[in-house]
Amino acid sequence: MTIESTVLSLDNPVFAAYVLAASVMLLKLLLQPWMTVIRMMKVRAGFRSPEDAKQSPLNPAPVSGQLEPNEYVERSRRMNLNDLESIPAFLVAGLLFVLVGPPLLLAEVLFWTYVLARAAHFVAYATAQLHDVRATFWTFSSLSIIAMVLYTLYQVLTR
């Protein structure tokens, strides 16, 4: 096997660390909409489209106001939008970062700083903490992505 073909192999500990962190973040991205659905069903509100307020097996007794914004549901939607703004950048930046062969310790620190900061951001958002708290966690996640991108750029430009 050539060196190039082993970079994207689980035998490469940097790639294995990325795969683990990326999988955790993909689960977060895919499960957040389910949280929104559960909240919508729990409060029978926060639906978005006119047809959602019609009688159906999942909505057997529609009530007035089901299409009105509901803060309990909207908070989950905002968390999902925030994930959609952040996680794809992590997935791309992380993979490019792996391709330039960073030291394992640096990769683990950046990957797990991102994951832990996003987990803390989720808890802060779900529990309606002050913006300052959420912004702090967002900053750590953002800076870890920026560090990966800058490291990748440096490695590519200095070869």
Residue pairs with C-beta under 8 A, 6 or more apart in sequence:
1 9
6 12
7 15
7 98
7 99
7 101
8 15
8 98
8 99
9 15
10 16
10 19
12 98
13 104
14 98
14 101
14 102
14 104
14 107
15 98
17 104
17 107
17 108
17 111
18 94
18 95
18 97
18 98
18 107
18 111
20 111
21 94
21 111
21 112
21 114
21 115
22 90
22 91
22 94
22 95
24 115
25 87
25 90
25 91
25 114
25 115
25 118
26 87
26 91
28 83
28 87
28 118
28 119
28 122
29 83
29 84
29 87
32 76
32 79
32 80
32 83
33 80
35 76
35 79
36 46
36 73
36 76
36 77
36 80
39 46
39 72
39 73
39 76
40 46
40 47
40 70
40 73
41 58
42 72
43 70
43 72
43 73
44 59
44 63
44 66
45 65
45 66
45 68
45 70
45 72
45 73
46 66
46 68
46 69
46 70
46 72
46 73
46 74
46 77
47 53
47 66
47 67
48 67
49 67
50 67
52 59
52 66
52 67
53 59
53 62
53 66
53 67
54 62
55 61
55 62
59 66
75 125
75 126
75 128
78 125
79 122
79 125
79 126
82 121
82 125
82 138
83 118
86 118
86 138
86 141
86 142
86 145
87 118
89 145
90 114
90 141
90 144
90 145
93 145
93 148
93 149
93 152
94 111
94 114
94 148
96 148
96 149
96 152
97 107
97 110
97 148
97 149
97 151
97 152
98 107
99 152
100 151
100 152
100 155
100 156
101 155
102 151
102 155
106 151
110 144
110 147
110 148
111 144
113 140
113 141
113 143
113 144
114 140
114 141
114 144
114 145
116 140
117 137
117 138
117 140
117 141
117 144
118 137
118 141
120 137
121 134
121 137
121 138
121 141
124 133
124 134
124 137
125 134
